[in-house]
Amino acid sequence: MTFWDFPNQEVVRADGSGPGIEVETPTLVSIAPATAVVGGAPLTMTCTGTKFDSWTVIVFNGGDEPTTFIDATHVSTVVHPATASGAGTVPVTVRNGNESSAPRDFTFTVAGVQAEGGYDPGAYTVDEVKAYVAEHPDELDATYSAEQSGKARTTLLDWLAAQEPA
């Protein structure tokens, strides 16, 4: 626990002497949702924990986010998956003054397609899918053949082609 002097933006001595107010360390128990598809629509992420107040800030991947205070155990922000650079995990914390919670993971995935054999690349990065395809050429051939026979769905081949940089 530290003390924070908001007008001067300075930490006050731990014994409480001097100006400032007490700032408690927040805890972050969960975030919901904890995943989003890269390129998807904006979504509201709610953080659940303890010791939140009207000054609590959500820190998403190292950056302070506009935060809505709901109550002492809930704050929220809008996540913009369209700005994500690719699949991966980023840390989320909550902060009161200079006191931060332990992080929780938020995961970005790529849009998945259902292929022959139930393989769903939405849970993997593009490089992981490419490695899988290289190791399992029979499944890619079966998927391509199914598409050619008139089944209307996206194949791994189409999905991989769409992931290539323009």
Secondary structure as UniProt FT lines:
FT   STRAND          2..5
FT   TURN            6..9
FT   STRAND          10..12
FT   TURN            14..15
FT   STRAND          21..23
FT   STRAND          27..32
FT   STRAND          35..37
FT   TURN            38..39
FT   STRAND          43..50
FT   TURN            54..55
FT   STRAND          57..60
FT   TURN            61..62
FT   STRAND          63..65
FT   STRAND          68..71
FT   TURN            72..73
FT   STRAND          74..79
FT   HELIX           81..83
FT   STRAND          88..96
FT   TURN            97..98
FT   STRAND          99..100
FT   STRAND          104..109
FT   HELIX           116..118
FT   HELIX           121..123
FT   HELIX           126..135
FT   HELIX           137..148
FT   TURN            149..150
FT   HELIX           156..163
//
